[in-house]
Amino acid sequence: MSNTTDYMLKVTDVCKKYGKTEVLKQMSFEVPKGSIYGLVGRNGAGKTTIMRIISGLQKPTSGKVEYGFDHKGYGKIGALVELPSIYSSKSARENLIFQYMNLGLKIDDSIDEILKLISLDKTGKKKAGRFSLGMRQRLGIGMAMAGNPDMLILDEPINGLDPQGIIEIRDLLQRLNREKGITIIISSHILSELSKLATNFAFVEDGTVVKEVTTEEVENAGGVQSDFFSADPQGLLRVLKEKGLEAKMEEGTGIIKVKGVFNLTDVVMEASKQGVNIARVNTRDTDLETYFINLVGGHGHV
């Protein structure tokens, strides 16, 4: 059982109904402190609903949400759920001032610090309505930063951005996490992009979490994977490692899993020379989207 020193957020069996429609179905996951936690799922899977609940914008029908920090003070949770509420006729600085006023915060130098952090300190009096989509998203994140939050909740912040905009948002969030120690919960339906940013993942489908994994597990899911079968798995594991391959034995099955491209003939000859028989090798090339589809089932767009 985790305690408040282990997690930033703990969601247990959360359900949400709108009339007879059940949007969330006993959703459970746990966000470690200091992590960048990715909620991955197709559009309509329930990501936005759970984000509205954990940010305090909605209440669950049943279930429990626990916080591992004092979340009740102004600005302790920063949220950008759906579209950012930006005054298009005002500058970036004016938008931040309005956000501070809405939260009852003192107008001070921290506004200029946020503007610099989100790289909008040079925009002057330029109206937000003339900003690019990436600039508007950065401004939305900046507004969520008002009050120096311990946790940021960001719903699809890279959706619709061009490659440069995605890189800018990714760099910003990594800096916030690394330099300010902010725990970030971020949703996306693009696993390949989220895999470059998040440290932990929850795969969401049909209103529930089907699996929680770490970034290492996601990284190992993509690329060329080979399964080696042998009557002498320990001997084969030794041969493969001697050949410089990234090999691990699967507990309970004796299957040797190898990641990456290699010369199979060379491996077979070396194993034979050392008296190790290779019965069978299964090789497959798996991309991250296929990994997601295999987890949640179906063939929808990810």
SULRA-V147156 format. One line per field, one symbol per residue. ss: DSSP state (~ for helix, > for strand, _ for the rest). psi: psi as a letter, one per 20 degrees, with the letter a starting at -180 (. if undefined). Layout:
ss: ???
psi: ???
//
This chain:
ss: ______>>>>>>>>>>>>__>>>>>>>>>>>>___>>>>>>_____~~~~~~~~_______>>>>>>_________>>>>___________~~~~~~~~~~~~______~~~~~~~~__________~~~__~~~~~~~~~~~~______>>>>>_______~~~~~~~~~~~~~~~~~~__>>>>>>__~~~~_____>>>>>>__>>>>>>>~~~~~~~_>>>>>>>___~~~~~~~~~~___>>>>______>>>>____~~~~~~~~~~______>>>>>>>_~~~~~~~~~______
psi: pqaiihqhpopolpqpqncipogpnlpprpoqpjroopopqrpjijghghhhgiijhrqqhrappqpkrojiqpjhpppnpbpqnpohjqrgghghghggghikqpoaihghgggghjkjijicjpqhijqrghhhhhgghghhipjmqhppooolijpiqrhghggggggghhgggghikpppppqqjnhhghiigqhqqppppljrohqprrhghghihqappppppqimhggggggghhjjqnpqppphhjppppprprogggggggghhjkppogqpppqoprhhhggghgirakrp.
//
